[in-house]
């Protein structure tokens, strides 16, 4: 457990391992605790760093709700600068993918490779009416329901049709830790999100991952990211839902390691070959 001061925010993060830095960005109903299998399973090859976004986990709340993912990405920039890394591999899940894409488009020199899992297009994937409805429901839920009640409403849609009981309990436990400031910040940011114009600007090696039974951001959404990010690779994890990295951590980790090995092999090829 570690903490970093970024401007007026205290950012909590978990860090394990040695090697090239891999920064992990969680989704809307999660925090760094959900990445424990990645912190352990990838630590032999990477310095794995899983943060709590502003308003999540053990990180402090922003003074006012953030309204766009570029604000999250600005905090991430300060976070990486404070850690002293010249370049990183970014892994973003769901809303974390939106932060990663914005960051990669604006700070390309800091990103060696990009991994997006069960990525979201936010408002770009919805009609105006659907987008308005989602924002209203999210804000209403966090203002009228307890975090535990929201978790009960949401968790089953995040997993495969017949999830492992222990995984289900763990996902509910972590989701129940959401806080109003963080949840509203993401709700507003998703409402304003349209990252389609950014995808063509991404020039780093990119891996797109999605759970086969993802009902939140279906495989068709990941296919759109794959088609619009030049040279990207798409991998579908069978038998998993939106939280594929929690349902099949060994498979998820193996995909990351394979991607990293390909990158390493490409760098090791002499220029004159």
Buried (B, 14 or more C-beta within 10 A) or exposed (E): EEEBEBEEBBBBBBBBBEEBBBBBBBBBBBBBBBBBBBBBBBBEBBBBBBBBBBBBBBBBBBEEBBBBBBBBBBBBBBBBEEBEBEBBBBBBBBBBBBBBBBBBBBBBEBBBBBBBBBBBBBBBBBEEEEBEEBBEEBBEBBEEEEBBEBBBEBBBEBBBEEBBEEBBEBBBBBBBBBBBBBBBBBBBBBBBBEBBEBBEEBBBBBBBBBBBBBBBBBBEBBBBBBEBBEEBBBBBBEBBBBBBBBBBBEBBBEBBBEBBEBBEEEEEEEEEE
